[in-house]
C-alpha cells in the first residue's frame, strides 16, 4: 500500500471544451508532427491551480478541509478559452499552451490555495500564476533547428476563441505515471458557492 501519492489541485473543463481542445491538439500535431514534443492527451488537459507533488495519504483529510473551505468562499464564475503561446516565450518554446482568461476571483482563489498549501509545508511556486492549458512540452533534447521550427510554426498558428466554461468545482487529482503516460483520477471535489 503506497502511503504517498503525486497530487495537484485543478479545475476541469466541460466536455464541449475538451472536444475543441482535441481538435486544436490534432491540428497542432499535424503541423508539428516530426518535432520532439510530448503532447498532453486532451482528456488530461486542465487548469492547474497548484501542483503539490508528493502528498502523504494521512494529509488528504487536511487538504480536503482546506480546499473546501477556500473554494466555498468564492462564487462560480466563467472563464474564456482561446489564443495560443509558449513558455518561457514563443521564440524559446518549452511549453505550448492555450490561453485562458478568468475574473479576479480565479486569481484570488488560486492565491489563497497557494498561501494555504505553503503554510502546510508544500513548496511555493516561484512564478506568478498565469492561467493556461498545457498542450505539449518540447523535449529537452530538441536542437536549435527544431526549436526554431516549432517557434516559427507557433508564431503563424492562430487559435481563436474556443468557448466559455462555467467554473463551479475545484478538484484534487492523483497523478499516476504509467508506461503510456500520466493517468489522472479525482480524489475529491470542492464546490464553489452557487
N, C-alpha and C positions, 0 to 999 in steps of 0.2 A: 504494500500500500504506500503510495507516494504521499509524503507529508507536505510537499511543496508543489505549487503549480505556477506556470507562467501566466500572468493575467494582465488585462488592461481594461480601462473604463472607456466606453464608446457609445456613440449614437448610431443606430442602424438606420438604413434608408428604406422607404417603401418600395414594393416590387416594381412599380412603373419606372422609378428612377434607376433601379438596378438594371432594368431592360435597356434604358437609354445608355447607361454606362457600359453595358455589354456590347452594344453597337459601336460606341466610341472606341472601346478596347479592341474590338475586331478590326476596325479601320486603322487604328494606330499600329497594331501588329502587322497589318498588311503593308503599311508604309515603311515600317522599321524592321521588316522580317528577318534580315540576316544579321542584325546588330545585337550585341551582347546585353540583352535586357531581360531581367526576371519580371514577368508580368504577374500582377496580383489577380487571382481568379475573381471575376466580377462579384460572385456571391460573398467574397471576403472583404469587399470594399466598404468601408465605414468611416465615420469621423471619429478619430481617436481624441479623447479628452485628456487621457493620462495613461501612459504606459507604466505599469507598476513593476514589471519584471517578476522576480521570484516572490511568491506570496505563500506564507505558511497557512495551511488549512485552518489552523486554530485562530488565525486572524480574520477569517472570512466573515464571521458574525459582526465583528467590529467594523469592517469595511462596509458591510451591508447597512448597518445602522447609520454610519457616517454619510454614505452616498444618499440613502433615503432621506435623511434629514436635510441635506443641502438641496437636493433636487426638488423636494416638495415645497421649497421656498420660492420657486420660480413658476411663472405661468407658461403654458405651452406657447410655442412661437413657430414662425415659418422660417425656413432657410431657402435660399435660391442657389441653384447649382448651375455652373457654366464657366466657360473660359478654361484655358489650359496654360500651364507654365512648368517650370522646373526649378528645383533647389540644387545648389545654392543660387544659381542663376541660369538663364536659358543658354548662355554660352559655355557653361560648365555643368551640364546636366548630370545629376546623380540620382535625383528622384523626380519622376514625371508625375504631375498632379493635375487634377481637375479642380477648379476653383469653387469656393463655397462662401456665401455671404449670409451672415446671420445678424440679428439685432444685438444691442448691447447686453441683453440677458444671456446670450450664448457665451460671450466673453467673460461676463461676471460669474456665471456658473462654473465655467472651466477654471477660472482663477480661484474660486472658493475650493474646488476639488484639489487643485494643485497645492494650495496652502495647507489644507487638512491632511492630505496624504504625506506632505513633507513633515508635518508635525508628528505623524505616526511613524516616521523613520524611512519613508521611501525617498529615493534620490530625487532632487529637484531638477526639473527641466531647465537647462540653461537658456535655450532660445525662447523668445516670447511666443505666445500661442498665435498661430496663423492658420485658421481653419482651412483644411484642404482634404482631398480624397486621393490617396496614393494609388496610381495606376500601375506603375512599374518602377523598378530600380535598375540603374545602369551598373553593369558589372564593374567591380574594382579593377578587373584586368583589361578593361576597354582601352585600346590605344588612342593616340591623339586623333588619328584619321577617323576612327569610329565615333569618337566623341563629337568631332566637328560635323560628321554626317547627321548624327542624332540631333545636334543643335540646329542645323540648317533645316531639317525636316520639321522639327517642332516650331521653329520660327515661322514657317509658312503654313503650318496646320492650324486651322481655326476651329474652335468649338464654341458654338453659340449658347444661348440659354437652354438648359436641358429640362428645367422644371422647378417647381416649388415642392417642398415637403413640410408637412406639419409635424413638429417635433413634440412629442409628449412623453417620451420614455428615454431613460439612460440605462445602459446595461453594463454589468461586469461580465467580461468574457474570459474564458480559459483558452489559451493557445497551446495546441499540441503540435510539435514538429514531427511530421510523418515523412516517410520516403517520398510521397507525392507532393509534399508541401505542407504548409501550416493548415491545421484544422481548428476552426474556432467554434466554441459552444458557449451558449449563455449560461451563466451560473445563477444570476438573478437580475431582476428588472426593478428600477425605481421609477415612479410616475410623477410627472410634473403636475402642478396644480391646474385644474381644468379652467 
